[in-house]
Amino acid sequence: MSGLVGWVERRYHDLGVETAVASASMQAFSMTFVRNQRTANRISTLVVALLAIGFFVNARAEGPSYGVEQAVALANEKNPEIVIATKKLEAARGGLIEARSGYLPSAIASGFADKRETQNATDLRREDYNASVRVLENVYTGGAVSNQVAIARLGIEKQQCELEEVRNKVAMDVRVAFYDVLLNRAKVGVRENSVRVLNEELNAQQERQRAGIVGTLNVHRAQVALANEQPELANAKTQLKNSYLRLGDLLNSSSQSGDPEFEVAGQLQYEARHPDLNECLGRADAKRAEIRARQIDIEIEDRQYRVDQSELRPHVQAFSGYEVYNERDPFVGPEFNHGYLFGLSGSWHLFDGFATKGRMQATHARREAAAAALEATQRTVASEVRSAFFDLEQADKVLEPATKSVQTADESLEITKSNLAAGLGTQLDILQAATDVTRTRTTRLSAIYLHDVALARLARACGSSPEALDFAAGKLKPHHEKQALDLAHPPAKLTQR
């Protein structure tokens, strides 16, 4: 019986040990599971945070993207020259407020107080004081105030013309810089494709040399062709960076690192426009703000001459006020006195040492200079219109043969390939044909760039936008738009048709 009891006790003891071990194992497993789960959650949270940070940094690194009209609109807001011209316009409005003050009454407070020492005995009081407040109104100024107000209004109109002229110039500069970026970016693409093609050709010639099909001369030629193209690619990338810098200066958006804070959207495009020269000249003469500004200069000098003449006429003012003063003579009245006063005051320069005559002579000379400046400006504007118009015509004439040259170069490359396959050509002919394709397509890109630049210059010379240059002569002709990059890229491989 005692043996059975001992066996049962040992059995229960073994079961207790096993249960304790199992319980400890389960606790260890659950702690490990929880720890692993926490670690996994932390890792997933860290990954999500890193992805979010990467997305945010990438979004900031990309920066905004502008089209040509968006860039012009941004320059109208941030360009320093436009900001300066806008402030000058505000200053001119302040001058009008100053000129109109001649029509309004002015209030003046004045006074003095003194004490006098006398050498001899006198009954006069030693103290003397006076204080008054007066309101003055111009009754007659000889035409000075009215002409000064007219000059101020003309000054505002002139500054508005100057602001418009600055905006037109900045818009032209932005368009030219924008097209420069597009051109250099397209050139980089052409050069990169050309380097890639020549690099593939070099690898192909090296494989053929190892196979014993060609000699060392073919490999050297491929190496030389690749080496000649790589500096062109580096130069194109440098020109692209410089064009971004010029555009950034116009948009007042430049970074300290030198990298552009914005991207340029779109591609270099050709859109045929056929404005009429006579209509361009007429529009420039009627709408060019610079011409109107020179006309205003003449009107301002005419008004200034009348202001100078007003010094030869009398000036009359009416005044009214209140005065506090003392009477020094005790026999005349009490010491302290006060009361209202009103009256008229006038002045007339009978002789001022020929100062007015000198001013009138100077104003007359400035008026003649302004008239000469107007004629010179009209001639300059007409020359700008003709020059831009002739450049636009030349770009149209150059673009057509440049497009044909691209097609001819493509056909020549295909013929050279066929000759090489038939054993009638050499590898040098292939390389030369591929170089001709790259050169002709780059030339066509430059022709499109010159066309767009000439169009921007003509728009500025006419005082309008490029879209407004389609007059009656242009409306009779169909518009067509061609992508510049459709013929700008070389083939992916020299064996590609």
C-alpha positions as CSV (number, residue, x, y, z in Angstrom):
1,M,0.0,0.0,0.0
2,S,2.8,2.3,0.9
3,G,4.5,1.4,-2.4
4,L,1.4,2.4,-4.4
5,V,1.1,5.7,-2.5
6,G,4.8,6.4,-3.3
7,W,4.3,5.6,-7.0
8,V,1.3,7.9,-7.1
9,E,3.2,10.7,-5.4
10,R,6.1,10.3,-7.9
11,R,3.7,10.3,-10.8
12,Y,2.0,13.4,-9.7
13,H,5.4,15.0,-9.1
14,D,6.5,14.1,-12.6
15,L,3.3,15.5,-14.0
16,G,3.8,18.7,-12.1
17,V,7.3,19.0,-13.4
18,E,6.1,18.4,-17.0
19,T,3.3,20.9,-16.5
20,A,5.7,23.5,-15.2
21,V,8.0,22.9,-18.1
22,A,5.2,23.1,-20.6
23,S,3.9,26.3,-19.0
24,A,7.4,27.8,-19.1
25,S,7.7,26.8,-22.7
26,M,4.4,28.4,-23.6
27,Q,5.4,31.6,-21.8
28,A,8.7,31.7,-23.6
29,F,7.0,31.2,-26.9
30,S,4.4,33.9,-26.3
31,M,7.1,36.3,-25.2
32,T,9.1,35.5,-28.3
33,F,6.1,35.9,-30.5
34,V,5.1,39.2,-29.0
35,R,8.7,40.4,-29.3
36,N,8.9,39.4,-32.9
37,Q,5.5,41.0,-33.6
38,R,6.7,44.3,-32.1
39,T,9.9,44.1,-34.1
40,A,7.9,43.5,-37.3
41,N,5.6,46.4,-36.5
42,R,8.6,48.7,-35.9
43,I,10.2,47.6,-39.1
44,S,7.0,48.2,-41.1
45,T,6.5,51.6,-39.5
46,L,10.1,52.5,-40.3
47,V,9.7,51.4,-43.9
48,V,6.6,53.5,-44.3
49,A,8.3,56.5,-42.8
50,L,11.3,56.1,-45.1
51,L,9.0,55.8,-48.1
52,A,7.1,58.9,-47.1
53,I,10.3,60.9,-46.6
54,G,11.6,59.7,-49.9
55,F,8.4,60.7,-51.7
56,F,8.5,64.1,-50.0
57,V,12.1,64.7,-50.9
58,N,11.6,63.5,-54.5
59,A,8.5,65.8,-54.8
60,R,10.5,68.8,-53.6
61,A,13.5,67.9,-55.8
62,E,11.4,67.7,-58.9
63,G,10.1,71.3,-58.5
64,P,7.4,73.0,-60.5
65,S,7.1,72.6,-64.3
66,Y,6.3,75.6,-66.5
67,G,5.2,76.1,-70.1
68,V,6.3,79.1,-72.1
69,E,3.2,81.1,-71.2
70,Q,3.3,80.1,-67.6
71,A,7.0,81.2,-67.5
72,V,6.0,84.6,-69.0
73,A,3.2,85.0,-66.4
74,L,5.6,84.1,-63.6
75,A,8.1,86.7,-64.9
76,N,5.4,89.4,-64.9
77,E,5.1,88.8,-61.1
78,K,8.7,88.2,-60.0
79,N,11.1,89.7,-62.6
80,P,13.2,92.5,-60.9
81,E,12.9,94.9,-63.9
82,I,9.1,94.6,-63.8
83,V,9.1,95.1,-60.1
84,I,11.3,98.3,-60.5
85,A,9.0,99.7,-63.2
86,T,6.0,99.0,-61.0
87,K,7.5,101.0,-58.2
88,K,8.2,103.9,-60.5
89,L,4.6,103.9,-61.5
90,E,3.6,104.1,-57.8
91,A,6.0,107.0,-57.4
92,A,4.3,108.8,-60.4
93,R,0.9,108.4,-58.8
94,G,2.4,110.0,-55.7
95,G,3.5,112.9,-57.8
96,L,-0.1,113.4,-59.0
97,I,-1.3,113.7,-55.4
98,E,1.4,116.3,-54.8
99,A,0.5,118.3,-57.9
100,R,-3.2,118.3,-57.0
101,S,-2.5,119.8,-53.7
102,G,-2.3,123.2,-55.4
103,Y,-6.1,123.1,-55.8
104,L,-6.7,122.5,-52.1
105,P,-6.3,124.9,-49.2
106,S,-3.3,124.6,-46.9
107,A,-3.2,125.3,-43.1
108,I,-0.1,126.9,-41.7
109,A,0.7,127.5,-38.0
110,S,3.5,130.0,-37.2
111,G,4.8,132.1,-34.3
112,F,7.7,133.7,-32.6
113,A,8.6,135.1,-29.1
114,D,11.6,137.2,-28.2
115,K,12.9,139.6,-25.5
116,R,14.9,142.7,-26.5
117,E,17.6,144.6,-24.6
118,T,17.7,148.4,-25.1
119,Q,20.6,150.8,-24.7
120,N,18.4,153.8,-23.8
121,A,15.3,154.2,-21.6
122,T,12.1,153.5,-23.5
123,D,8.5,152.9,-22.8
124,L,8.2,150.0,-25.2
125,R,7.7,146.6,-23.8
126,R,10.7,144.4,-24.0
127,E,8.7,141.2,-24.7
128,D,7.4,140.5,-28.2
129,Y,5.4,137.4,-29.4
130,N,3.1,136.4,-32.1
131,A,1.2,133.1,-32.9
132,S,-1.2,132.5,-35.7
133,V,-3.0,129.7,-37.6
134,R,-3.8,130.5,-41.2
135,V,-5.6,128.8,-44.1
136,L,-4.2,129.7,-47.6
137,E,-5.9,129.1,-50.9
138,N,-4.5,129.8,-54.3
139,V,-6.7,132.3,-56.2
140,Y,-4.5,132.8,-59.3
141,T,-1.2,131.1,-60.1
142,G,-0.7,132.0,-63.8
143,G,-1.6,128.5,-64.9
144,A,1.2,126.8,-62.8
145,V,-1.1,124.5,-60.8
146,S,-3.2,123.2,-63.8
147,N,-0.1,122.5,-65.9
148,Q,1.7,120.8,-63.0
149,V,-1.3,118.5,-62.6
150,A,-1.3,117.8,-66.3
151,I,2.4,117.0,-66.2
152,A,1.8,114.6,-63.3
153,R,-0.9,112.8,-65.2
154,L,1.3,112.6,-68.3
155,G,4.0,111.2,-66.0
156,I,1.7,108.4,-64.9
157,E,0.8,107.6,-68.5
158,K,4.5,107.6,-69.4
159,Q,5.4,105.2,-66.5
160,Q,2.5,102.9,-67.6
161,C,4.1,102.9,-71.1
162,E,7.5,102.2,-69.6
163,L,6.0,99.3,-67.6
164,E,4.4,97.9,-70.7
165,E,7.6,98.2,-72.6
166,V,9.5,96.4,-69.9
167,R,7.0,93.6,-69.8
168,N,7.2,93.2,-73.5
169,K,11.0,93.0,-73.3
170,V,11.0,90.6,-70.4
171,A,8.4,88.4,-72.2
172,M,10.6,88.3,-75.3
173,D,13.7,87.5,-73.2
174,V,11.8,84.7,-71.3
175,R,10.5,83.2,-74.6
176,V,14.0,83.3,-76.1
177,A,15.5,81.7,-72.9
178,F,12.7,79.1,-72.8
179,Y,13.4,78.2,-76.4
180,D,17.1,78.0,-75.7
181,V,16.4,75.5,-72.9
182,L,14.3,73.4,-75.2
183,L,16.9,73.5,-78.0
184,N,19.8,72.5,-75.7
185,R,17.7,69.8,-74.1
186,A,16.9,68.4,-77.5
187,K,20.5,68.6,-78.5
188,V,21.5,66.7,-75.4
189,G,19.0,64.0,-76.4
190,V,20.4,63.9,-79.9
191,R,24.0,63.7,-78.7
192,E,23.2,61.0,-76.1
193,N,21.6,58.9,-78.7
194,S,24.5,59.4,-81.0
195,V,27.0,58.4,-78.3
196,R,24.9,55.3,-77.5
197,V,24.8,54.3,-81.2
198,L,28.5,54.8,-81.7
199,N,29.3,52.9,-78.5
200,E,27.2,50.0,-79.7
201,E,29.0,50.2,-83.0
202,L,32.4,50.0,-81.2
203,N,31.3,47.0,-79.2
204,A,30.1,45.3,-82.4
205,Q,33.4,46.0,-84.2
206,Q,35.3,44.6,-81.2
207,E,33.3,41.4,-81.3
208,R,33.9,41.1,-85.0
209,Q,37.6,41.6,-84.4
210,R,37.7,38.9,-81.8
211,A,35.9,36.7,-84.4
212,G,38.5,37.5,-87.0
213,I,36.0,39.1,-89.4
214,V,37.5,42.7,-89.3
215,G,40.8,44.2,-88.5
216,T,42.1,46.7,-86.0
217,L,41.4,49.6,-88.3
218,N,37.6,49.3,-88.0
219,V,37.9,49.2,-84.2
220,H,40.1,52.3,-84.2
221,R,37.7,54.2,-86.5
222,A,34.8,53.4,-84.1
223,Q,36.8,54.5,-81.2
224,V,37.7,57.8,-82.9
225,A,34.1,58.4,-83.9
226,L,32.9,57.8,-80.3
227,A,35.7,60.0,-78.9
228,N,34.7,62.9,-81.3
229,E,31.1,62.7,-80.2
230,Q,31.6,62.6,-76.4
231,P,32.9,66.3,-76.2
232,E,29.9,67.4,-78.2
233,L,27.6,65.7,-75.6
234,A,29.5,67.4,-72.7
235,N,29.2,70.8,-74.5
236,A,25.5,70.3,-75.0
237,K,25.0,69.5,-71.3
238,T,26.9,72.6,-70.3
239,Q,24.9,74.8,-72.7
240,L,21.7,73.3,-71.2
241,K,22.8,74.3,-67.7
242,N,23.7,77.8,-68.8
243,S,20.3,78.2,-70.5
244,Y,18.6,77.1,-67.3
245,L,20.6,79.8,-65.4
246,R,19.6,82.5,-67.8
247,L,15.9,81.5,-67.6
248,G,16.1,81.3,-63.8
249,D,17.5,84.9,-63.6
250,L,14.6,86.2,-65.7
251,L,12.1,84.3,-63.4
252,N,14.0,85.5,-60.3
253,S,14.3,81.8,-59.3
254,S,17.9,80.7,-58.8
255,S,19.3,78.2,-56.3
256,Q,22.6,78.3,-54.4
257,S,23.5,74.8,-55.6
258,G,23.3,75.8,-59.2
259,D,20.7,73.2,-60.0
260,P,17.4,74.6,-61.5
261,E,14.5,74.8,-59.1
262,F,12.0,74.3,-61.9
263,E,11.5,72.2,-65.0
264,V,10.6,73.3,-68.6
265,A,7.6,71.6,-70.1
266,G,7.0,70.9,-73.7
267,Q,9.2,70.5,-76.8
268,L,10.6,72.7,-79.4
269,Q,7.8,73.2,-82.0
270,Y,7.4,74.8,-85.4
271,E,4.2,76.7,-86.1
272,A,3.9,78.5,-89.4
273,R,2.8,82.1,-89.1
274,H,2.7,84.5,-92.0
275,P,2.3,88.1,-90.8
276,D,2.3,91.0,-93.3
277,L,5.2,93.5,-93.0
278,N,3.2,96.6,-93.6
279,E,0.6,95.6,-91.1
280,C,3.4,94.8,-88.6
281,L,4.9,98.3,-89.2
282,G,1.4,99.9,-88.7
283,R,0.7,98.0,-85.5
284,A,4.2,98.8,-84.1
285,D,3.7,102.6,-84.8
286,A,0.2,102.5,-83.2
287,K,0.8,100.2,-80.2
288,R,4.4,100.2,-79.3
289,A,4.6,101.7,-75.8
290,E,8.1,103.1,-76.4
291,I,6.8,105.4,-79.1
292,R,4.0,106.6,-77.0
293,A,6.4,107.3,-74.1
294,R,8.5,109.6,-76.4
295,Q,5.3,111.4,-77.5
296,I,4.5,112.0,-73.9
297,D,8.0,113.5,-73.3
298,I,7.1,116.2,-75.9
299,E,3.8,116.9,-74.2
300,I,5.4,117.1,-70.8
301,E,7.9,119.7,-72.1
302,D,5.1,121.7,-73.6
303,R,3.4,121.8,-70.3
304,Q,6.6,122.6,-68.5
305,Y,7.1,125.6,-70.8
306,R,3.7,127.0,-69.6
307,V,4.7,126.4,-66.0
308,D,7.9,128.4,-66.6
309,Q,5.9,131.2,-68.2
310,S,3.6,131.4,-65.1
311,E,6.5,132.9,-63.2
312,L,6.1,136.0,-65.4
313,R,2.5,136.4,-64.1
314,P,1.2,137.6,-60.7
315,H,0.3,135.0,-58.0
316,V,-2.6,135.7,-55.7
317,Q,-3.6,133.9,-52.5
318,A,-6.5,134.3,-50.1
319,F,-6.0,133.7,-46.4
320,S,-8.0,133.5,-43.2
321,G,-7.0,132.6,-39.7
322,Y,-6.7,133.4,-36.0
323,E,-3.8,135.4,-34.4
324,V,-2.5,136.0,-30.9
325,Y,0.0,138.8,-30.4
326,N,1.2,141.4,-28.0
327,E,1.4,145.2,-28.4
328,R,4.8,146.6,-27.5
329,D,3.6,150.2,-27.2
330,P,1.6,150.6,-24.0
331,F,0.1,153.9,-25.3
332,V,-1.5,152.1,-28.2
333,G,-3.3,149.3,-26.4
334,P,-3.1,146.4,-24.0
335,E,-0.2,144.0,-24.1
336,F,-2.2,140.8,-25.0
337,N,-4.4,140.9,-28.2
338,H,-6.1,138.2,-30.3
339,G,-8.7,137.9,-33.0
340,Y,-9.6,136.6,-36.5
341,L,-8.0,137.9,-39.7
342,F,-8.5,137.4,-43.4
343,G,-7.3,139.0,-46.6
344,L,-5.4,138.6,-49.9
345,S,-1.7,138.4,-50.6
346,G,0.0,138.6,-53.9
347,S,3.4,138.6,-55.6
348,W,4.8,139.4,-59.0
349,H,8.3,139.0,-60.2
350,L,9.0,142.2,-62.1
351,F,12.7,141.2,-62.6
352,D,14.3,137.9,-61.5
353,G,17.7,138.3,-63.1
354,F,16.6,136.4,-66.3
355,A,16.1,133.2,-64.2
356,T,12.7,132.5,-65.8
357,K,14.1,133.2,-69.3
358,G,16.8,130.7,-68.7
359,R,14.3,128.0,-67.6
360,M,12.2,128.6,-70.6
361,Q,15.2,128.3,-72.9
362,A,16.2,125.0,-71.2
363,T,12.7,123.7,-71.5
364,H,12.5,124.6,-75.2
365,A,15.8,122.8,-75.8
366,R,14.5,119.7,-74.0
367,R,11.4,119.8,-76.1
368,E,13.4,119.8,-79.3
369,A,15.5,116.9,-77.9
370,A,12.4,115.0,-77.1
371,A,11.1,115.5,-80.7
372,A,14.4,114.2,-82.1
373,A,14.2,111.2,-79.7
374,L,10.7,110.4,-81.0
375,E,11.9,110.3,-84.6
376,A,14.9,108.2,-83.6
377,T,12.6,105.8,-81.7
378,Q,10.2,105.5,-84.6
379,R,13.1,104.6,-86.9
380,T,14.5,102.1,-84.4
381,V,11.2,100.4,-83.9
382,A,10.7,100.2,-87.7
383,S,14.2,98.7,-88.0
384,E,13.4,96.1,-85.3
385,V,10.2,95.1,-87.0
386,R,11.9,94.7,-90.4
387,S,14.9,92.9,-88.9
388,A,12.7,90.4,-87.0
389,F,10.4,90.0,-90.0
390,F,13.4,89.2,-92.3
391,D,14.8,86.8,-89.7
392,L,11.4,85.0,-89.6
393,E,11.3,84.8,-93.4
394,Q,14.9,83.4,-93.4
395,A,14.1,80.8,-90.8
396,D,11.1,79.7,-92.8
397,K,13.3,79.4,-95.9
398,V,16.1,77.6,-94.1
399,L,13.7,75.2,-92.4
400,E,12.4,73.6,-95.5
401,P,15.8,72.6,-97.0
402,A,16.9,71.5,-93.5
403,T,14.0,69.1,-93.3
404,K,14.8,67.8,-96.8
405,S,18.4,67.4,-95.7
406,V,17.4,65.2,-92.8
407,Q,15.4,63.0,-95.2
408,T,18.3,62.9,-97.6
409,A,20.7,62.0,-94.8
410,D,18.4,59.2,-93.7
411,E,18.2,57.8,-97.2
412,S,22.0,58.1,-97.6
413,L,22.4,56.1,-94.4
414,E,20.1,53.4,-95.8
415,I,21.9,53.3,-99.1
416,T,25.3,53.0,-97.3
417,K,24.0,50.1,-95.3
418,S,22.9,48.3,-98.4
419,N,26.2,49.0,-100.1
420,L,28.1,47.6,-97.0
421,A,25.9,44.5,-97.1
422,A,26.7,44.0,-100.8
423,G,30.4,44.5,-100.2
424,L,30.5,47.9,-102.0
425,G,31.0,50.1,-99.0
426,T,33.2,50.4,-95.9
427,Q,32.6,51.0,-92.3
428,L,33.9,54.6,-92.7
429,D,31.0,55.3,-95.1
430,I,28.6,54.1,-92.4
431,L,30.1,56.3,-89.7
432,Q,30.2,59.3,-92.0
433,A,26.5,58.7,-92.9
434,A,25.5,58.4,-89.2
435,T,27.4,61.7,-88.4
436,D,25.6,63.4,-91.3
437,V,22.2,62.3,-89.9
438,T,23.1,63.7,-86.4
439,R,24.4,67.0,-87.9
440,T,21.4,67.6,-90.2
441,R,18.9,66.9,-87.4
442,T,20.7,69.3,-85.1
443,T,20.7,71.9,-87.9
444,R,16.9,71.5,-88.2
445,L,16.5,72.0,-84.5
446,S,18.5,75.2,-84.7
447,A,16.4,76.4,-87.6
448,I,13.2,75.8,-85.6
449,Y,14.8,77.7,-82.7
450,L,15.7,80.6,-84.9
451,H,12.1,80.7,-86.2
452,D,10.7,80.8,-82.7
453,V,13.2,83.4,-81.6
454,A,12.4,85.6,-84.6
455,L,8.7,85.3,-83.9
456,A,9.2,86.4,-80.3
457,R,11.3,89.4,-81.5
458,L,8.7,90.4,-84.0
459,A,6.0,90.2,-81.4
460,R,8.0,92.5,-79.1
461,A,8.7,94.9,-81.9
462,C,5.0,95.1,-82.8
463,G,4.0,95.5,-79.1
464,S,1.9,92.4,-79.1
465,S,2.0,88.6,-78.4
466,P,3.1,86.0,-80.9
467,E,-0.4,84.7,-81.1
468,A,-1.6,88.1,-82.3
469,L,0.7,88.3,-85.3
470,D,-1.7,86.4,-87.6
471,F,-3.2,89.3,-89.5
472,A,-5.3,89.1,-92.6
473,A,-2.4,87.7,-94.6
474,G,-1.8,84.9,-92.1
475,K,-5.5,84.0,-91.7
476,L,-5.8,83.1,-95.4
477,K,-3.1,80.4,-95.0
478,P,-3.7,77.1,-93.1
479,H,-1.9,76.7,-89.9
480,H,0.1,73.5,-89.3
481,E,2.3,72.5,-86.4
482,K,5.1,70.1,-86.6
483,Q,7.0,68.5,-83.8
484,A,10.7,69.3,-84.0
485,L,11.7,66.1,-82.5
486,D,10.0,63.9,-85.1
487,L,13.2,64.1,-87.2
488,A,15.7,65.1,-84.6
489,H,16.6,61.7,-83.2
490,P,19.1,59.4,-84.9
491,P,18.2,55.8,-85.4
492,A,18.6,53.5,-82.4
493,K,21.1,51.3,-84.3
494,L,23.1,51.8,-87.4
495,T,21.5,48.8,-88.9
496,Q,18.0,50.0,-88.2
497,R,15.8,51.1,-91.2
